[in-house]
Amino acid sequence: MNLSGKIIKVLGIIDLCVSRESRTKGIASLLLLEIDKYCEKKDIDFLLLFADNKTLYLKNGYKSVKNKCKWLKIDVRNQTILGIGYEERNELMIKKIGMNEWTEGDLDFLGYLY
């Protein structure tokens, strides 16, 4: 990804799910801890995700960020490109892993929005 003109290395978290019967048992936090362990000694600057409900992620060291995002808009059903999306996304959250600092500004996904 490109953050305000600087290349960053990101590991994205998509669709972290726990069944309804198993919620409130700490399973999601354990999954996030395993992701943290996976990142040890890897060349990753940030974990990145989109969250409607941020409570779990805030509790696990993530923070909300406000960046204007740019991405390739894809119509999955028809497998066609719709254009380029460019807007601030309120659900965006990150966790610092490497030495780089997150900055305000444009975040170019250099591809589709996951």
Biopython code that builds the backbone (N, CA, C, O; Angstrom):
import numpy as np
from Bio.PDB.StructureBuilder import StructureBuilder

atoms = [
    (1, "MET", "N", (0.839, -1.178, 0.000)),
    (1, "MET", "CA", (0.000, 0.000, 0.000)),
    (1, "MET", "C", (0.881, 1.238, 0.000)),
    (1, "MET", "O", (2.075, 1.172, 0.293)),
    (2, "ASN", "N", (0.286, 2.337, -0.325)),
    (2, "ASN", "CA", (0.999, 3.610, -0.354)),
    (2, "ASN", "C", (0.280, 4.564, 0.600)),
    (2, "ASN", "O", (-0.896, 4.877, 0.412)),
    (3, "LEU", "N", (0.998, 5.019, 1.622)),
    (3, "LEU", "CA", (0.436, 5.930, 2.621)),
    (3, "LEU", "C", (1.119, 7.272, 2.491)),
    (3, "LEU", "O", (2.279, 7.429, 2.872)),
    (4, "SER", "N", (0.401, 8.234, 1.955)),
    (4, "SER", "CA", (0.917, 9.604, 1.779)),
    (4, "SER", "C", (2.250, 9.612, 1.025)),
    (4, "SER", "O", (3.168, 10.351, 1.377)),
    (5, "GLY", "N", (2.341, 8.785, -0.012)),
    (5, "GLY", "CA", (3.538, 8.756, -0.844)),
    (5, "GLY", "C", (4.619, 7.801, -0.374)),
    (5, "GLY", "O", (5.669, 7.702, -1.009)),
    (6, "LYS", "N", (4.386, 7.094, 0.729)),
    (6, "LYS", "CA", (5.375, 6.158, 1.263)),
    (6, "LYS", "C", (4.827, 4.736, 1.195)),
    (6, "LYS", "O", (3.697, 4.485, 1.614)),
    (7, "ILE", "N", (5.620, 3.809, 0.672)),
    (7, "ILE", "CA", (5.201, 2.415, 0.599)),
    (7, "ILE", "C", (5.191, 1.815, 2.005)),
    (7, "ILE", "O", (6.158, 1.959, 2.753)),
    (8, "ILE", "N", (4.099, 1.143, 2.358)),
    (8, "ILE", "CA", (4.001, 0.441, 3.638)),
    (8, "ILE", "C", (3.628, -1.011, 3.372)),
    (8, "ILE", "O", (2.977, -1.334, 2.379)),
    (9, "LYS", "N", (4.056, -1.873, 4.282)),
    (9, "LYS", "CA", (3.756, -3.300, 4.190)),
    (9, "LYS", "C", (2.679, -3.619, 5.207)),
    (9, "LYS", "O", (2.844, -3.404, 6.408)),
    (10, "VAL", "N", (1.571, -4.139, 4.697)),
    (10, "VAL", "CA", (0.378, -4.329, 5.516)),
    (10, "VAL", "C", (-0.085, -5.777, 5.442)),
    (10, "VAL", "O", (-0.078, -6.394, 4.376)),
    (11, "LEU", "N", (-0.485, -6.305, 6.586)),
    (11, "LEU", "CA", (-1.190, -7.582, 6.630)),
    (11, "LEU", "C", (-2.640, -7.246, 6.948)),
    (11, "LEU", "O", (-2.930, -6.668, 7.995)),
    (12, "GLY", "N", (-3.542, -7.602, 6.057)),
    (12, "GLY", "CA", (-4.952, -7.292, 6.240)),
    (12, "GLY", "C", (-5.707, -8.416, 6.906)),
    (12, "GLY", "O", (-5.474, -9.592, 6.626)),
    (13, "ILE", "N", (-6.605, -8.051, 7.782)),
    (13, "ILE", "CA", (-7.478, -9.018, 8.450)),
    (13, "ILE", "C", (-8.861, -8.846, 7.846)),
    (13, "ILE", "O", (-9.445, -7.763, 7.875)),
    (14, "ILE", "N", (-9.372, -9.946, 7.297)),
    (14, "ILE", "CA", (-10.672, -9.907, 6.632)),
    (14, "ILE", "C", (-11.590, -10.932, 7.280)),
    (14, "ILE", "O", (-11.217, -12.096, 7.423)),
    (15, "ASP", "N", (-12.774, -10.516, 7.670)),
    (15, "ASP", "CA", (-13.814, -11.416, 8.152)),
    (15, "ASP", "C", (-13.369, -12.308, 9.307)),
    (15, "ASP", "O", (-13.385, -13.533, 9.187)),
    (16, "LEU", "N", (-12.981, -11.713, 10.400)),
    (16, "LEU", "CA", (-12.698, -12.454, 11.626)),
    (16, "LEU", "C", (-14.049, -12.828, 12.236)),
    (16, "LEU", "O", (-14.813, -11.954, 12.644)),
    (17, "CYS", "N", (-14.337, -14.120, 12.295)),
    (17, "CYS", "CA", (-15.671, -14.563, 12.720)),
    (17, "CYS", "C", (-15.593, -15.604, 13.832)),
    (17, "CYS", "O", (-14.720, -16.472, 13.837)),
    (18, "VAL", "N", (-16.517, -15.496, 14.760)),
    (18, "VAL", "CA", (-16.696, -16.482, 15.818)),
    (18, "VAL", "C", (-18.190, -16.787, 15.872)),
    (18, "VAL", "O", (-19.012, -15.871, 15.852)),
    (19, "SER", "N", (-18.544, -18.075, 15.941)),
    (19, "SER", "CA", (-19.958, -18.450, 15.959)),
    (19, "SER", "C", (-20.667, -17.824, 17.164)),
    (19, "SER", "O", (-20.046, -17.568, 18.196)),
    (20, "ARG", "N", (-21.947, -17.585, 17.024)),
    (20, "ARG", "CA", (-22.729, -16.946, 18.089)),
    (20, "ARG", "C", (-22.619, -17.709, 19.415)),
    (20, "ARG", "O", (-22.516, -17.103, 20.481)),
    (21, "GLU", "N", (-22.641, -19.031, 19.336)),
    (21, "GLU", "CA", (-22.594, -19.843, 20.560)),
    (21, "GLU", "C", (-21.259, -19.707, 21.284)),
    (21, "GLU", "O", (-21.183, -19.929, 22.492)),
    (22, "SER", "N", (-20.219, -19.348, 20.561)),
    (22, "SER", "CA", (-18.873, -19.301, 21.137)),
    (22, "SER", "C", (-18.403, -17.890, 21.482)),
    (22, "SER", "O", (-17.274, -17.707, 21.939)),
    (23, "ARG", "N", (-19.242, -16.912, 21.270)),
    (23, "ARG", "CA", (-18.844, -15.529, 21.556)),
    (23, "ARG", "C", (-18.779, -15.286, 23.059)),
    (23, "ARG", "O", (-19.360, -16.033, 23.846)),
    (24, "THR", "N", (-18.072, -14.243, 23.441)),
    (24, "THR", "CA", (-17.835, -13.817, 24.831)),
    (24, "THR", "C", (-16.975, -14.808, 25.618)),
    (24, "THR", "O", (-16.982, -14.802, 26.849)),
    (25, "LYS", "N", (-16.241, -15.650, 24.908)),
    (25, "LYS", "CA", (-15.343, -16.609, 25.561)),
    (25, "LYS", "C", (-13.875, -16.276, 25.295)),
    (25, "LYS", "O", (-12.986, -17.044, 25.664)),
    (26, "GLY", "N", (-13.621, -15.136, 24.655)),
    (26, "GLY", "CA", (-12.254, -14.724, 24.406)),
    (26, "GLY", "C", (-11.620, -15.318, 23.156)),
    (26, "GLY", "O", (-10.422, -15.148, 22.928)),
    (27, "ILE", "N", (-12.405, -16.009, 22.349)),
    (27, "ILE", "CA", (-11.854, -16.669, 21.159)),
    (27, "ILE", "C", (-11.340, -15.658, 20.144)),
    (27, "ILE", "O", (-10.264, -15.850, 19.577)),
    (28, "ALA", "N", (-12.086, -14.588, 19.904)),
    (28, "ALA", "CA", (-11.642, -13.577, 18.933)),
    (28, "ALA", "C", (-10.332, -12.936, 19.386)),
    (28, "ALA", "O", (-9.442, -12.702, 18.569)),
    (29, "SER", "N", (-10.210, -12.654, 20.665)),
    (29, "SER", "CA", (-8.950, -12.086, 21.181)),
    (29, "SER", "C", (-7.802, -13.070, 21.021)),
    (29, "SER", "O", (-6.678, -12.665, 20.722)),
    (30, "LEU", "N", (-8.072, -14.365, 21.217)),
    (30, "LEU", "CA", (-7.037, -15.384, 20.998)),
    (30, "LEU", "C", (-6.618, -15.447, 19.530)),
    (30, "LEU", "O", (-5.438, -15.612, 19.221)),
    (31, "LEU", "N", (-7.585, -15.317, 18.638)),
    (31, "LEU", "CA", (-7.255, -15.295, 17.209)),
    (31, "LEU", "C", (-6.375, -14.091, 16.872)),
    (31, "LEU", "O", (-5.410, -14.215, 16.118)),
    (32, "LEU", "N", (-6.709, -12.932, 17.428)),
    (32, "LEU", "CA", (-5.893, -11.736, 17.188)),
    (32, "LEU", "C", (-4.493, -11.895, 17.772)),
    (32, "LEU", "O", (-3.518, -11.426, 17.186)),
    (33, "LEU", "N", (-4.391, -12.553, 18.923)),
    (33, "LEU", "CA", (-3.086, -12.821, 19.528)),
    (33, "LEU", "C", (-2.249, -13.734, 18.623)),
    (33, "LEU", "O", (-1.039, -13.545, 18.500)),
    (34, "GLU", "N", (-2.882, -14.708, 18.000)),
    (34, "GLU", "CA", (-2.173, -15.594, 17.072)),
    (34, "GLU", "C", (-1.680, -14.823, 15.849)),
    (34, "GLU", "O", (-0.601, -15.104, 15.328)),
    (35, "ILE", "N", (-2.466, -13.861, 15.398)),
    (35, "ILE", "CA", (-2.025, -13.016, 14.278)),
    (35, "ILE", "C", (-0.801, -12.208, 14.701)),
    (35, "ILE", "O", (0.156, -12.080, 13.936)),
    (36, "ASP", "N", (-0.830, -11.666, 15.913)),
    (36, "ASP", "CA", (0.335, -10.934, 16.438)),
    (36, "ASP", "C", (1.573, -11.832, 16.442)),
    (36, "ASP", "O", (2.653, -11.415, 16.021)),
    (37, "LYS", "N", (1.409, -13.060, 16.917)),
    (37, "LYS", "CA", (2.531, -13.999, 16.964)),
    (37, "LYS", "C", (3.051, -14.295, 15.563)),
    (37, "LYS", "O", (4.260, -14.373, 15.345)),
    (38, "TYR", "N", (2.138, -14.460, 14.621)),
    (38, "TYR", "CA", (2.526, -14.722, 13.234)),
    (38, "TYR", "C", (3.403, -13.591, 12.688)),
    (38, "TYR", "O", (4.334, -13.836, 11.920)),
    (39, "CYS", "N", (3.104, -12.373, 13.085)),
    (39, "CYS", "CA", (3.808, -11.193, 12.568)),
    (39, "CYS", "C", (5.213, -11.016, 13.143)),
    (39, "CYS", "O", (6.013, -10.255, 12.598)),
    (40, "GLU", "N", (5.519, -11.716, 14.243)),
    (40, "GLU", "CA", (6.834, -11.559, 14.857)),
    (40, "GLU", "C", (7.933, -11.860, 13.845)),
    (40, "GLU", "O", (7.898, -12.877, 13.153)),
    (41, "LYS", "N", (8.901, -10.962, 13.772)),
    (41, "LYS", "CA", (10.071, -11.106, 12.901)),
    (41, "LYS", "C", (9.720, -11.191, 11.418)),
    (41, "LYS", "O", (10.509, -11.694, 10.618)),
    (42, "LYS", "N", (8.533, -10.697, 11.053)),
    (42, "LYS", "CA", (8.146, -10.601, 9.646)),
    (42, "LYS", "C", (8.291, -9.140, 9.231)),
    (42, "LYS", "O", (8.286, -8.242, 10.073)),
    (43, "ASP", "N", (8.416, -8.919, 7.962)),
    (43, "ASP", "CA", (8.582, -7.565, 7.421)),
    (43, "ASP", "C", (7.212, -6.928, 7.196)),
    (43, "ASP", "O", (6.796, -6.718, 6.056)),
    (44, "ILE", "N", (6.518, -6.622, 8.292)),
    (44, "ILE", "CA", (5.165, -6.052, 8.255)),
    (44, "ILE", "C", (5.180, -4.769, 9.067)),
    (44, "ILE", "O", (5.682, -4.739, 10.190)),
    (45, "ASP", "N", (4.623, -3.709, 8.489)),
    (45, "ASP", "CA", (4.543, -2.437, 9.202)),
    (45, "ASP", "C", (3.286, -2.321, 10.055)),
    (45, "ASP", "O", (3.336, -1.832, 11.184)),
    (46, "PHE", "N", (2.148, -2.777, 9.505)),
    (46, "PHE", "CA", (0.869, -2.592, 10.192)),
    (46, "PHE", "C", (-0.076, -3.746, 9.904)),
    (46, "PHE", "O", (-0.035, -4.341, 8.827)),
    (47, "LEU", "N", (-0.925, -4.060, 10.870)),
    (47, "LEU", "CA", (-2.118, -4.852, 10.632)),
    (47, "LEU", "C", (-3.215, -3.853, 10.298)),
    (47, "LEU", "O", (-3.259, -2.767, 10.876)),
    (48, "LEU", "N", (-4.098, -4.205, 9.374)),
    (48, "LEU", "CA", (-5.144, -3.285, 8.936)),
    (48, "LEU", "C", (-6.444, -4.050, 8.775)),
    (48, "LEU", "O", (-6.460, -5.178, 8.281)),
    (49, "LEU", "N", (-7.528, -3.427, 9.195)),
    (49, "LEU", "CA", (-8.850, -4.038, 9.042)),
    (49, "LEU", "C", (-9.913, -2.954, 9.009)),
    (49, "LEU", "O", (-9.656, -1.787, 9.305)),
    (50, "PHE", "N", (-11.105, -3.373, 8.642)),
    (50, "PHE", "CA", (-12.286, -2.521, 8.705)),
    (50, "PHE", "C", (-13.233, -3.145, 9.731)),
    (50, "PHE", "O", (-13.507, -4.345, 9.677)),
    (51, "ALA", "N", (-13.734, -2.332, 10.665)),
    (51, "ALA", "CA", (-14.608, -2.855, 11.718)),
    (51, "ALA", "C", (-15.828, -1.961, 11.896)),
    (51, "ALA", "O", (-15.709, -0.748, 12.062)),
    (52, "ASP", "N", (-16.996, -2.580, 11.860)),
    (52, "ASP", "CA", (-18.229, -1.856, 12.181)),
    (52, "ASP", "C", (-18.308, -1.631, 13.685)),
    (52, "ASP", "O", (-18.647, -0.540, 14.144)),
    (53, "ASN", "N", (-17.993, -2.674, 14.447)),
    (53, "ASN", "CA", (-17.951, -2.593, 15.904)),
    (53, "ASN", "C", (-16.482, -2.662, 16.313)),
    (53, "ASN", "O", (-15.842, -3.699, 16.137)),
    (54, "LYS", "N", (-15.949, -1.592, 16.845)),
    (54, "LYS", "CA", (-14.513, -1.477, 17.110)),
    (54, "LYS", "C", (-14.091, -1.958, 18.499)),
    (54, "LYS", "O", (-12.895, -2.009, 18.786)),
    (55, "THR", "N", (-15.028, -2.308, 19.356)),
    (55, "THR", "CA", (-14.740, -2.631, 20.753)),
    (55, "THR", "C", (-13.665, -3.705, 20.900)),
    (55, "THR", "O", (-12.689, -3.508, 21.625)),
    (56, "LEU", "N", (-13.831, -4.825, 20.229)),
    (56, "LEU", "CA", (-12.876, -5.930, 20.313)),
    (56, "LEU", "C", (-11.477, -5.486, 19.912)),
    (56, "LEU", "O", (-10.495, -5.827, 20.572)),
    (57, "TYR", "N", (-11.392, -4.733, 18.841)),
    (57, "TYR", "CA", (-10.084, -4.346, 18.300)),
    (57, "TYR", "C", (-9.406, -3.285, 19.171)),
    (57, "TYR", "O", (-8.191, -3.324, 19.362)),
    (58, "LEU", "N", (-10.173, -2.358, 19.688)),
    (58, "LEU", "CA", (-9.599, -1.363, 20.602)),
    (58, "LEU", "C", (-9.018, -2.054, 21.833)),
    (58, "LEU", "O", (-7.950, -1.681, 22.319)),
    (59, "LYS", "N", (-9.726, -3.056, 22.327)),
    (59, "LYS", "CA", (-9.288, -3.822, 23.497)),
    (59, "LYS", "C", (-7.984, -4.592, 23.212)),
    (59, "LYS", "O", (-7.244, -4.935, 24.134)),
    (60, "ASN", "N", (-7.718, -4.855, 21.926)),
    (60, "ASN", "CA", (-6.556, -5.646, 21.538)),
    (60, "ASN", "C", (-5.461, -4.827, 20.868)),
    (60, "ASN", "O", (-4.643, -5.364, 20.121)),
    (61, "GLY", "N", (-5.448, -3.515, 21.140)),
    (61, "GLY", "CA", (-4.331, -2.688, 20.716)),
    (61, "GLY", "C", (-4.440, -2.024, 19.355)),
    (61, "GLY", "O", (-3.473, -1.423, 18.886)),
    (62, "TYR", "N", (-5.585, -2.119, 18.718)),
    (62, "TYR", "CA", (-5.800, -1.448, 17.437)),
    (62, "TYR", "C", (-6.274, -0.029, 17.696)),
    (62, "TYR", "O", (-6.770, 0.277, 18.780)),
    (63, "LYS", "N", (-6.123, 0.835, 16.704)),
    (63, "LYS", "CA", (-6.653, 2.188, 16.841)),
    (63, "LYS", "C", (-7.353, 2.594, 15.556)),
    (63, "LYS", "O", (-7.000, 2.156, 14.461)),
    (64, "SER", "N", (-8.348, 3.439, 15.724)),
    (64, "SER", "CA", (-9.054, 3.990, 14.574)),
    (64, "SER", "C", (-8.185, 5.046, 13.919)),
    (64, "SER", "O", (-7.518, 5.826, 14.598)),
    (65, "VAL", "N", (-8.197, 5.065, 12.589)),
    (65, "VAL", "CA", (-7.468, 6.089, 11.848)),
    (65, "VAL", "C", (-8.392, 6.682, 10.804)),
    (65, "VAL", "O", (-9.321, 6.034, 10.322)),
    (66, "LYS", "N", (-8.116, 7.919, 10.471)),
    (66, "LYS", "CA", (-8.916, 8.633, 9.463)),
    (66, "LYS", "C", (-8.006, 8.940, 8.283)),
    (66, "LYS", "O", (-7.160, 9.831, 8.349)),
    (67, "ASN", "N", (-8.191, 8.202, 7.224)),
    (67, "ASN", "CA", (-7.437, 8.432, 6.002)),
    (67, "ASN", "C", (-8.396, 8.394, 4.829)),
    (67, "ASN", "O", (-9.381, 7.655, 4.845)),
    (68, "LYS", "N", (-8.112, 9.176, 3.831)),
    (68, "LYS", "CA", (-8.871, 9.090, 2.596)),
    (68, "LYS", "C", (-8.292, 7.923, 1.818)),
    (68, "LYS", "O", (-7.102, 7.909, 1.502)),
    (69, "CYS", "N", (-9.132, 6.945, 1.508)),
    (69, "CYS", "CA", (-8.687, 5.708, 0.863)),
    (69, "CYS", "C", (-8.979, 5.732, -0.634)),
    (69, "CYS", "O", (-9.986, 6.276, -1.087)),
    (70, "LYS", "N", (-8.065, 5.124, -1.382)),
    (70, "LYS", "CA", (-8.228, 4.967, -2.829)),
    (70, "LYS", "C", (-8.100, 3.483, -3.140)),
    (70, "LYS", "O", (-7.165, 2.825, -2.683)),
    (71, "TRP", "N", (-9.058, 2.947, -3.932)),
    (71, "TRP", "CA", (-9.049, 1.520, -4.239)),
    (71, "TRP", "C", (-9.756, 1.260, -5.563)),
    (71, "TRP", "O", (-10.485, 2.103, -6.086)),
    (72, "LEU", "N", (-9.513, 0.068, -6.081)),
    (72, "LEU", "CA", (-10.140, -0.381, -7.313)),
    (72, "LEU", "C", (-11.520, -0.948, -6.976)),
    (72, "LEU", "O", (-11.632, -1.906, -6.212)),
    (73, "LYS", "N", (-12.568, -0.352, -7.548)),
    (73, "LYS", "CA", (-13.929, -0.816, -7.298)),
    (73, "LYS", "C", (-14.253, -1.936, -8.289)),
    (73, "LYS", "O", (-14.125, -1.764, -9.501)),
    (74, "ILE", "N", (-14.675, -3.084, -7.751)),
    (74, "ILE", "CA", (-14.946, -4.255, -8.576)),
    (74, "ILE", "C", (-16.378, -4.723, -8.345)),
    (74, "ILE", "O", (-16.829, -4.826, -7.205)),
    (75, "ASP", "N", (-17.088, -5.003, -9.433)),
    (75, "ASP", "CA", (-18.395, -5.639, -9.367)),
    (75, "ASP", "C", (-18.137, -7.141, -9.358)),
    (75, "ASP", "O", (-17.867, -7.738, -10.401)),
    (76, "VAL", "N", (-18.222, -7.749, -8.176)),
    (76, "VAL", "CA", (-17.862, -9.160, -8.022)),
    (76, "VAL", "C", (-18.813, -10.048, -8.828)),
    (76, "VAL", "O", (-18.383, -11.020, -9.450)),
    (77, "ARG", "N", (-20.076, -9.718, -8.815)),
    (77, "ARG", "CA", (-21.075, -10.551, -9.520)),
    (77, "ARG", "C", (-20.778, -10.633, -11.012)),
    (77, "ARG", "O", (-20.816, -11.713, -11.601)),
    (78, "ASN", "N", (-20.481, -9.485, -11.619)),
    (78, "ASN", "CA", (-20.250, -9.452, -13.064)),
    (78, "ASN", "C", (-18.778, -9.486, -13.445)),
    (78, "ASN", "O", (-18.436, -9.487, -14.627)),
    (79, "GLN", "N", (-17.896, -9.514, -12.426)),
    (79, "GLN", "CA", (-16.459, -9.557, -12.656)),
    (79, "GLN", "C", (-16.002, -8.440, -13.600)),
    (79, "GLN", "O", (-15.339, -8.674, -14.611)),
    (80, "THR", "N", (-16.388, -7.220, -13.224)),
    (80, "THR", "CA", (-15.987, -6.045, -14.006)),
    (80, "THR", "C", (-15.472, -4.960, -13.069)),
    (80, "THR", "O", (-15.826, -4.910, -11.891)),
    (81, "ILE", "N", (-14.639, -4.108, -13.614)),
    (81, "ILE", "CA", (-14.124, -2.968, -12.861)),
    (81, "ILE", "C", (-15.105, -1.812, -13.005)),
    (81, "ILE", "O", (-15.529, -1.477, -14.111)),
    (82, "LEU", "N", (-15.458, -1.210, -11.882)),
    (82, "LEU", "CA", (-16.404, -0.098, -11.879)),
    (82, "LEU", "C", (-15.711, 1.257, -11.869)),
    (82, "LEU", "O", (-16.333, 2.269, -12.193)),
    (83, "GLY", "N", (-14.444, 1.293, -11.506)),
    (83, "GLY", "CA", (-13.711, 2.551, -11.434)),
    (83, "GLY", "C", (-12.848, 2.598, -10.190)),
    (83, "GLY", "O", (-12.502, 1.564, -9.619)),
    (84, "ILE", "N", (-12.509, 3.787, -9.784)),
    (84, "ILE", "CA", (-11.661, 4.001, -8.613)),
    (84, "ILE", "C", (-12.494, 4.643, -7.515)),
    (84, "ILE", "O", (-13.133, 5.672, -7.735)),
    (85, "GLY", "N", (-12.486, 4.033, -6.329)),
    (85, "GLY", "CA", (-13.132, 4.616, -5.159)),
    (85, "GLY", "C", (-12.147, 5.535, -4.458)),
    (85, "GLY", "O", (-10.949, 5.255, -4.421)),
    (86, "TYR", "N", (-12.644, 6.625, -3.904)),
    (86, "TYR", "CA", (-11.768, 7.568, -3.210)),
    (86, "TYR", "C", (-12.584, 8.310, -2.167)),
    (86, "TYR", "O", (-13.275, 9.280, -2.478)),
    (87, "GLU", "N", (-12.499, 7.845, -0.923)),
    (87, "GLU", "CA", (-13.261, 8.472, 0.158)),
    (87, "GLU", "C", (-12.682, 8.065, 1.508)),
    (87, "GLU", "O", (-11.939, 7.089, 1.612)),
    (88, "GLU", "N", (-13.033, 8.827, 2.535)),
    (88, "GLU", "CA", (-12.638, 8.474, 3.896)),
    (88, "GLU", "C", (-13.519, 7.337, 4.366)),
    (88, "GLU", "O", (-14.735, 7.360, 4.174)),
    (89, "ARG", "N", (-12.898, 6.335, 4.987)),
    (89, "ARG", "CA", (-13.631, 5.186, 5.505)),
    (89, "ARG", "C", (-13.553, 5.205, 7.025)),
    (89, "ARG", "O", (-12.467, 5.088, 7.592)),
    (90, "ASN", "N", (-14.698, 5.351, 7.690)),
    (90, "ASN", "CA", (-14.743, 5.466, 9.150)),
    (90, "ASN", "C", (-14.431, 4.163, 9.876)),
    (90, "ASN", "O", (-14.139, 4.181, 11.071)),
    (91, "GLU", "N", (-14.489, 3.042, 9.177)),
    (91, "GLU", "CA", (-14.288, 1.737, 9.815)),
    (91, "GLU", "C", (-12.824, 1.330, 9.880)),
    (91, "GLU", "O", (-12.506, 0.292, 10.460)),
    (92, "LEU", "N", (-11.925, 2.116, 9.304)),
    (92, "LEU", "CA", (-10.516, 1.755, 9.167)),
    (92, "LEU", "C", (-9.802, 1.736, 10.518)),
    (92, "LEU", "O", (-9.871, 2.694, 11.288)),
    (93, "MET", "N", (-9.103, 0.608, 10.792)),
    (93, "MET", "CA", (-8.338, 0.456, 12.029)),
    (93, "MET", "C", (-6.980, -0.159, 11.699)),
    (93, "MET", "O", (-6.848, -0.941, 10.758)),
    (94, "ILE", "N", (-5.973, 0.211, 12.496)),
    (94, "ILE", "CA", (-4.637, -0.324, 12.292)),
    (94, "ILE", "C", (-4.009, -0.704, 13.633)),
    (94, "ILE", "O", (-4.427, -0.239, 14.694)),
    (95, "LYS", "N", (-3.006, -1.551, 13.551)),
    (95, "LYS", "CA", (-2.158, -1.861, 14.700)),
    (95, "LYS", "C", (-0.724, -1.817, 14.203)),
    (95, "LYS", "O", (-0.374, -2.492, 13.235)),
    (96, "LYS", "N", (0.098, -1.028, 14.862)),
    (96, "LYS", "CA", (1.494, -0.893, 14.482)),
    (96, "LYS", "C", (2.241, -2.177, 14.825)),
    (96, "LYS", "O", (2.137, -2.693, 15.938)),
    (97, "ILE", "N", (2.998, -2.684, 13.849)),
    (97, "ILE", "CA", (3.799, -3.882, 14.044)),
    (97, "ILE", "C", (5.287, -3.550, 13.908)),
    (97, "ILE", "O", (6.093, -3.945, 14.750)),
    (98, "GLY", "N", (5.647, -2.825, 12.848)),
    (98, "GLY", "CA", (7.043, -2.489, 12.568)),
    (98, "GLY", "C", (7.436, -1.139, 13.142)),
    (98, "GLY", "O", (6.831, -0.644, 14.093)),
    (99, "MET", "N", (8.459, -0.563, 12.543)),
    (99, "MET", "CA", (9.019, 0.692, 13.041)),
    (99, "MET", "C", (8.375, 1.935, 12.408)),
    (99, "MET", "O", (8.513, 3.032, 12.949)),
    (100, "ASN", "N", (7.685, 1.786, 11.289)),
    (100, "ASN", "CA", (7.072, 2.936, 10.623)),
    (100, "ASN", "C", (5.912, 3.484, 11.444)),
    (100, "ASN", "O", (5.237, 2.750, 12.165)),
    (101, "GLU", "N", (5.696, 4.789, 11.318)),
    (101, "GLU", "CA", (4.573, 5.456, 11.987)),
    (101, "GLU", "C", (3.451, 5.678, 10.983)),
    (101, "GLU", "O", (3.698, 5.980, 9.816)),
    (102, "TRP", "N", (2.228, 5.526, 11.445)),
    (102, "TRP", "CA", (1.058, 5.802, 10.612)),
    (102, "TRP", "C", (0.891, 7.307, 10.505)),
    (102, "TRP", "O", (1.102, 8.023, 11.484)),
    (103, "THR", "N", (0.519, 7.793, 9.345)),
    (103, "THR", "CA", (0.305, 9.224, 9.152)),
    (103, "THR", "C", (-1.080, 9.472, 8.584)),
    (103, "THR", "O", (-1.718, 8.574, 8.034)),
    (104, "GLU", "N", (-1.526, 10.696, 8.730)),
    (104, "GLU", "CA", (-2.762, 11.108, 8.064)),
    (104, "GLU", "C", (-2.454, 11.272, 6.586)),
    (104, "GLU", "O", (-1.287, 11.320, 6.195)),
    (105, "GLY", "N", (-3.472, 11.356, 5.778)),
    (105, "GLY", "CA", (-3.277, 11.543, 4.345)),
    (105, "GLY", "C", (-3.939, 10.430, 3.560)),
    (105, "GLY", "O", (-4.745, 9.668, 4.093)),
    (106, "ASP", "N", (-3.591, 10.345, 2.299)),
    (106, "ASP", "CA", (-4.200, 9.363, 1.412)),
    (106, "ASP", "C", (-3.588, 7.977, 1.616)),
    (106, "ASP", "O", (-2.376, 7.833, 1.773)),
    (107, "LEU", "N", (-4.455, 6.962, 1.612)),
    (107, "LEU", "CA", (-4.030, 5.570, 1.672)),
    (107, "LEU", "C", (-4.476, 4.901, 0.382)),
    (107, "LEU", "O", (-5.670, 4.701, 0.160)),
    (108, "ASP", "N", (-3.519, 4.557, -0.463)),
    (108, "ASP", "CA", (-3.807, 3.894, -1.734)),
    (108, "ASP", "C", (-3.636, 2.399, -1.541)),
    (108, "ASP", "O", (-2.541, 1.929, -1.234)),
    (109, "PHE", "N", (-4.720, 1.650, -1.721)),
    (109, "PHE", "CA", (-4.687, 0.212, -1.555)),
    (109, "PHE", "C", (-3.959, -0.490, -2.696)),
    (109, "PHE", "O", (-3.636, -1.673, -2.588)),
    (110, "LEU", "N", (-3.701, 0.218, -3.773)),
    (110, "LEU", "CA", (-3.013, -0.352, -4.941)),
    (110, "LEU", "C", (-3.737, -1.593, -5.452)),
    (110, "LEU", "O", (-3.116, -2.517, -5.977)),
    (111, "GLY", "N", (-5.042, -1.600, -5.292)),
    (111, "GLY", "CA", (-5.868, -2.726, -5.720)),
    (111, "GLY", "C", (-7.241, -2.601, -5.094)),
    (111, "GLY", "O", (-7.707, -1.500, -4.803)),
    (112, "TYR", "N", (-7.886, -3.743, -4.890)),
    (112, "TYR", "CA", (-9.256, -3.726, -4.393)),
    (112, "TYR", "C", (-9.300, -3.481, -2.882)),
    (112, "TYR", "O", (-8.316, -3.679, -2.170)),
    (113, "LEU", "N", (-10.462, -3.050, -2.427)),
    (113, "LEU", "CA", (-10.717, -2.804, -1.001)),
    (113, "LEU", "C", (-11.198, -4.110, -0.387)),
    (113, "LEU", "O", (-12.215, -4.662, -0.808)),
    (114, "TYR", "N", (-10.479, -4.598, 0.594)),
    (114, "TYR", "CA", (-10.869, -5.885, 1.187)),
    (114, "TYR", "C", (-11.581, -5.688, 2.495)),
    (114, "TYR", "O", (-11.980, -6.662, 3.133)),
]
sb = StructureBuilder()
sb.init_structure("model")
sb.init_model(0)
sb.init_chain("A")
sb.init_seg("    ")
for serial, (resi, resn, name, xyz) in enumerate(atoms, 1):
    if name == "N":
        sb.init_residue(resn, " ", resi, " ")
    sb.init_atom(name, np.array(xyz, "f"), 0.0, 1.0, " ", f" {name:<3s}", serial, name[0])
structure = sb.get_structure()
